[in-house]
């Protein structure tokens, strides 16, 4: 009788042990299924671009896409291999227009570019890309200090990239322009006296100080050029879904202030507004003849504006 009780007790223990194992296994199986179901429900929205760590435009692109994403989406930004190729800017634009999938690039706009690419018409730098300080040779400081009118400045030669829209802007406004390829080569040409000055955007100059110091150049403190010159995000002409998503994201971050927060904390922007601009005495306001008609110049909150009291006489 005692043995029978022991046997019954042992069987119960075995049963309880097996039951415990089955319960644990079922719980683990439930966790695994739950994980895979959640992973399956999460949608990864992949966008390719010329991304870089802690880069203002990359961070802005991420902000725009995250603002317009669905609750079950994760935005994946990836580097597009097109940017590993050594191509001229015009060739890169042409190749970009042929790409498939969600690919974003950024460049200055004009009518030609908007004819085969789709712009997201909000200026990435609030139009500061159209405020151009002049890089000159140190020995020429007195010559530029003597300039009193826009006509005086037009008597000197500017240097610009052969395929840059800025070249057409300057020529259309009566300026003499010598062209070259690549930014560093143009700095070398300036140092070699191939032209007299090199207009650079206020938000570009910080990243080019090494060139300026290397070639014994300086930023001319008195004169600046200004013209509508928006730098936009672009997508392929046929990618309506990505374009509309980015336009929606832009509206959100403009309205909630997160764009301004990101923009004004950039060191290049702080230097443009508080280091370079306060010393300028004259601004030559130029026309941009190749500016597309749909450029949203009337959207004042998207643009930076200076007082007209700085105007350089014609």
Beta strands, then each sheet from edge to edge (+ up, - down):
strand 1: 43-49
strand 2: 73-79
strand 3: 105-108
strand 4: 117-120
strand 5: 131-137
strand 6: 157-161
strand 7: 176-180
strand 8: 197-201
strand 9: 217-226
strand 10: 231-236
strand 11: 282-285
sheet 1: 1+ 2+
sheet 2: 3+ 10- 4+
sheet 3: 8+ 5- 9+ 11+
sheet 4: 6+ 7+
end
